[in-house]
Amino acid sequence: MATEEQSEELEVLQSIYPDELQVLTPTSFRIKLLLDPPPVPGLNPSDEDDEDPAPVLLLHVSYPPAYPHVAPDLDVTFEEGSPTSLLSFPEDKATLLGALKETIEENLGMAMVFTLTSTLKDAAETLIVDRATAKDREREALLRQEEEKEMEKFRGELVTRERFAEWLVNFEKETEELKRKALEEEEAEGKKTQKAAAKETEKKLTGRELWERGLAGNAEEEEDEEDTIDVSKLKLGS
């Protein structure tokens, strides 16, 4: 049997929550709490991939005979079919009920259910916001990691004093080797050019120039050899 003080509080609560409060017995009832956390990226309806609808909580209240001089009996559950992605029961039940302890202690001796309902709603919405924010930060961290991986493809090796010195030594060696090969090729090409020029010059020398250079003798000898007739091979006519 409810006391007069308890009945008066219940009437007041019914006027505040006309559609949300359901009376079970003269000393027990439950109040539906539609949570409405402030906008955060993880709860933004425009983010279809990350949309997490806020759940609906049910606060169950029972008056002990000595209420309000003692705490009411409380329990918290989800409404059937309510989304539960950001709150976890029964794990979060202890956290939410624990958030009411200070309010209970401050209001002993007075009707406190409305205050407890407001405190519970705030605690649940804060928990949702904290988890949605953490979820969004985790998503941003993953995006940054992906961006870093992409940037690494276009980022050169970090240059240090030691790496630059090593690169400079190798560069100088490669430069000297290229110079050496170019010089050798140039010398080889020069020799070919000189030989070709010498042959061309010999072809154009006069007989006197050939004789002066000691080349005429060889030519005359070759001509003499061609003009020499082997007498032994001749036959006399009869």
C-alpha positions as CSV (number, residue, x, y, z in Angstrom):
1,M,0.0,0.0,0.0
2,A,1.5,3.3,-1.0
3,T,1.8,6.1,1.5
4,E,0.2,9.5,0.8
5,E,3.6,11.0,0.0
6,Q,4.3,8.2,-2.5
7,S,0.9,8.5,-4.1
8,E,1.3,12.3,-4.5
9,E,4.7,11.8,-6.2
10,L,3.3,9.2,-8.6
11,E,0.5,11.6,-9.6
12,V,3.0,14.3,-10.3
13,L,5.2,11.9,-12.4
14,Q,2.1,10.8,-14.4
15,S,1.5,14.5,-15.3
16,I,5.1,14.9,-16.4
17,Y,5.3,11.6,-18.3
18,P,1.8,11.1,-19.6
19,D,2.9,8.7,-22.4
20,E,6.1,7.4,-20.9
21,L,5.0,6.2,-17.4
22,Q,3.3,2.9,-16.9
23,V,1.9,2.0,-13.5
24,L,2.4,-1.6,-12.5
25,T,1.2,-1.6,-8.9
26,P,0.3,1.2,-6.4
27,T,4.0,1.2,-5.4
28,S,5.8,0.3,-8.6
29,F,6.0,1.7,-12.1
30,R,8.4,2.2,-15.0
31,I,9.3,5.2,-17.1
32,K,10.4,5.1,-20.7
33,L,13.4,7.3,-21.4
34,L,14.0,8.2,-25.1
35,L,17.6,9.2,-25.1
36,D,18.6,12.3,-27.2
37,P,22.4,12.7,-27.1
38,P,23.8,15.8,-28.8
39,P,25.1,15.4,-32.4
40,V,28.4,13.7,-32.8
41,P,30.0,12.3,-36.0
42,G,29.2,8.7,-35.0
43,L,25.5,9.6,-34.5
44,N,25.0,11.9,-37.4
45,P,22.1,10.6,-39.4
46,S,23.8,11.9,-42.6
47,D,26.5,9.4,-42.0
48,E,24.6,6.3,-43.2
49,D,27.6,4.0,-42.6
50,D,28.0,5.1,-39.0
51,E,24.5,5.9,-38.0
52,D,23.8,4.5,-34.5
53,P,20.3,5.3,-33.3
54,A,20.0,6.1,-29.6
55,P,18.4,3.4,-27.5
56,V,15.3,3.7,-25.3
57,L,15.8,2.9,-21.6
58,L,13.3,1.8,-19.1
59,L,13.7,2.9,-15.5
60,H,11.9,0.5,-13.1
61,V,11.0,2.0,-9.7
62,S,9.5,0.4,-6.6
63,Y,8.7,2.2,-3.4
64,P,9.9,0.5,-0.2
65,P,7.6,1.3,2.8
66,A,10.1,3.8,4.2
67,Y,10.5,5.8,0.9
68,P,11.5,8.7,0.6
69,H,13.6,8.3,3.7
70,V,15.3,5.4,2.1
71,A,16.3,4.9,-1.5
72,P,13.8,3.5,-4.0
73,D,14.4,0.1,-5.6
74,L,15.7,0.8,-9.1
75,D,16.5,-1.2,-12.2
76,V,17.4,-0.3,-15.8
77,T,16.7,-2.3,-18.9
78,F,16.3,-1.7,-22.6
79,E,12.9,-1.4,-24.3
80,E,12.3,-4.4,-26.4
81,G,13.5,-3.8,-30.0
82,S,15.5,-0.8,-29.0
83,P,18.9,-0.5,-30.8
84,T,21.8,-1.4,-28.4
85,S,24.9,-0.6,-30.5
86,L,26.3,2.1,-28.2
87,L,25.1,0.7,-24.8
88,S,25.7,-2.8,-23.6
89,F,23.5,-4.6,-21.1
90,P,23.9,-6.0,-18.5
91,E,27.5,-4.6,-18.5
92,D,26.4,-0.9,-18.5
93,K,23.6,-1.4,-15.9
94,A,26.0,-1.1,-13.0
95,T,27.6,2.0,-14.5
96,L,24.2,3.7,-15.0
97,L,22.8,2.8,-11.5
98,G,26.1,3.8,-10.0
99,A,25.6,7.3,-11.5
100,L,22.4,7.7,-9.3
101,K,24.0,7.0,-6.0
102,E,25.1,10.6,-5.3
103,T,21.7,12.0,-6.3
104,I,20.0,9.5,-4.0
105,E,22.1,10.5,-1.0
106,E,21.5,14.2,-1.7
107,N,17.7,13.8,-1.9
108,L,16.9,11.4,1.0
109,G,13.7,12.5,2.7
110,M,12.3,14.1,-0.4
111,A,10.6,12.9,-3.5
112,M,13.4,12.1,-5.9
113,V,12.2,10.0,-8.8
114,F,12.0,12.9,-11.3
115,T,15.6,14.0,-10.3
116,L,16.8,10.4,-10.6
117,T,15.2,10.1,-14.0
118,S,16.9,13.2,-15.3
119,T,20.2,12.0,-13.8
120,L,19.9,8.6,-15.5
121,K,19.1,10.2,-18.8
122,D,22.1,12.5,-18.7
123,A,24.4,9.6,-17.6
124,A,23.2,7.4,-20.5
125,E,23.5,10.1,-23.1
126,T,27.0,11.0,-21.9
127,L,28.1,7.4,-22.2
128,I,26.7,7.2,-25.7
129,V,28.5,10.4,-26.7
130,D,31.8,9.3,-25.2
131,R,31.6,6.0,-27.1
132,A,30.5,7.6,-30.4
133,T,33.3,10.1,-30.1
134,A,35.8,7.3,-29.4
135,K,34.5,5.4,-32.4
136,D,34.8,8.4,-34.6
137,R,38.4,9.0,-33.4
138,E,39.2,5.4,-34.1
139,R,37.8,5.8,-37.6
140,E,39.9,9.0,-38.1
141,A,43.0,7.2,-36.9
142,L,42.5,4.5,-39.4
143,L,41.9,7.0,-42.2
144,R,45.2,8.8,-41.2
145,Q,47.0,5.5,-41.3
146,E,45.7,4.8,-44.8
147,E,46.7,8.3,-45.9
148,E,50.2,7.8,-44.5
149,K,50.5,4.6,-46.4
150,E,49.5,6.4,-49.6
151,M,51.9,9.2,-48.9
152,E,54.8,6.8,-48.3
153,K,54.5,5.8,-52.0
154,F,55.4,9.4,-53.0
155,R,57.8,10.1,-50.2
156,G,61.6,9.6,-50.8
157,E,64.0,8.1,-48.4
158,L,64.9,10.4,-45.5
159,V,68.2,12.1,-46.2
160,T,70.7,12.1,-43.3
161,R,74.3,13.4,-43.2
162,E,75.6,9.9,-43.4
163,R,73.4,8.9,-46.3
164,F,74.3,12.1,-48.2
165,A,78.0,11.5,-47.7
166,E,77.6,7.9,-49.0
167,W,75.6,9.1,-52.0
168,L,78.3,11.8,-52.8
169,V,81.1,9.2,-52.8
170,N,79.2,6.9,-55.1
171,F,78.2,9.9,-57.3
172,E,81.9,11.0,-57.7
173,K,83.0,7.4,-58.5
174,E,80.3,7.1,-61.2
175,T,81.2,10.5,-62.6
176,E,84.9,9.6,-62.8
177,E,84.1,6.3,-64.4
178,L,82.0,8.0,-67.1
179,K,84.8,10.5,-67.7
180,R,87.4,7.7,-68.1
181,K,85.2,5.8,-70.6
182,A,84.5,8.9,-72.6
183,L,88.2,9.7,-72.8
184,E,89.1,6.2,-73.9
185,E,86.4,6.3,-76.6
186,E,87.7,9.7,-77.7
187,E,91.3,8.4,-77.9
188,A,90.2,5.3,-79.8
189,E,88.2,7.4,-82.2
190,G,91.2,9.8,-82.7
191,K,93.5,6.9,-83.6
192,K,91.0,5.6,-86.1
193,T,90.8,9.1,-87.7
194,Q,94.6,9.4,-87.9
195,K,95.0,6.0,-89.6
196,A,92.3,6.8,-92.1
197,A,93.9,10.2,-92.8
198,A,97.3,8.6,-93.3
199,K,95.9,6.1,-95.8
200,E,94.1,8.8,-97.7
201,T,97.3,10.9,-97.8
202,E,99.4,8.0,-99.2
203,K,97.0,7.5,-102.0
204,K,97.4,11.1,-103.0
205,L,101.3,11.3,-102.8
206,T,103.2,12.0,-106.0
207,G,106.1,9.7,-107.1
208,R,108.6,12.2,-105.8
209,E,106.9,12.3,-102.4
210,L,106.8,8.6,-102.3
211,W,110.5,8.4,-103.1
212,E,111.3,11.1,-100.5
213,R,109.4,9.1,-97.8
214,G,111.1,5.9,-98.7
215,L,108.0,4.4,-100.3
216,A,109.0,4.6,-103.9
217,G,111.5,1.8,-103.7
218,N,108.9,-0.7,-102.7
219,A,106.7,0.4,-105.6
220,E,109.5,0.1,-108.2
221,E,110.5,-3.3,-106.8
222,E,107.0,-4.5,-107.2
223,E,107.0,-3.2,-110.9
224,D,110.4,-4.8,-111.6
225,E,109.2,-8.1,-110.3
226,E,106.2,-7.9,-112.6
227,D,108.4,-7.0,-115.7
228,T,111.1,-9.7,-115.1
229,I,110.9,-12.6,-117.6
230,D,112.1,-16.1,-116.7
231,V,114.5,-16.9,-119.7
232,S,114.7,-20.6,-118.8
233,K,111.1,-21.0,-119.7
234,L,111.5,-19.6,-123.2
235,K,111.8,-22.1,-126.2
236,L,114.0,-21.2,-129.2
237,G,112.4,-21.7,-132.6
238,S,113.9,-24.4,-134.8
